């Protein structure tokens, strides 16, 4: 599996932070695996013992609506909405790992490997930001108020955005 089945950026853009956990949604995972969402969820229901609450959870109606609004997912298909009448499932990293065992195909295994690499890369990025923050704070203590303005500016630059990074609209 040396070639990418799915570009890293596609996977990265499908990872959300919900309830304080990095997750991927059933509706995003299914196309990556080359199956319909209802098939993926059916396989999960048939193997529900493999998916405890820390592997997978179902969104509340409010969470689903917020997610839908953020992503503008409504598309009119044959005079009806594209939304499922069921609340979507969110899979944590461990739940995604378990999916490869219930969707036993070469594509599922290959895509899972890529998703796991994306989660690892994301963790490394977050870790490097934390390390950088600690070093800056250490330097700040060492040099007192001499460079306070500089350190404040650097902290502002490495601070994760407080709003949702996913933008709606056109980029210029």
Long-range contacts (C-beta under 8 A, 24 or more apart in sequence): 1-109, 1-110, 1-113, 4-114, 5-32, 5-107, 5-110, 5-111, 5-114, 6-32, 6-111, 6-114, 8-114, 8-117, 8-118, 8-121, 11-114, 11-115, 11-118, 12-118, 12-121, 12-122, 13-166, 15-118, 15-119, 15-122, 16-67, 16-90, 18-59, 18-63, 18-67, 18-90, 19-57, 19-90, 21-90, 21-92, 22-92, 22-93, 22-119, 22-122, 23-90, 23-91, 23-92, 23-95, 24-90, 24-91, 24-96, 24-115, 25-67, 25-88, 25-89, 25-90, 25-91, 26-88, 26-89, 26-90, 26-91, 27-73, 27-84, 27-88, 29-91, 29-96, 29-99, 32-111, 32-115, 33-99, 33-103, 33-105, 33-107, 33-108, 33-111, 34-105, 34-107, 35-103, 37-84, 40-99, 40-103, 41-86, 41-89, 43-102, 43-103, 44-89, 44-99, 44-102, 46-102, 47-101, 47-102, 50-98, 50-101, 50-102, 51-95, 51-98, 54-92, 54-94, 55-91, 55-92, 55-94, 55-95, 55-98, 56-89, 56-90, 56-91, 56-92, 56-95, 57-89, 57-90, 58-87, 58-88, 58-89, 58-90, 59-87, 59-88, 59-89, 59-90, 60-87, 61-87, 64-88, 70-164, 70-166, 70-168, 71-166, 72-168, 93-119, 129-158, 129-160, 132-158, 133-158
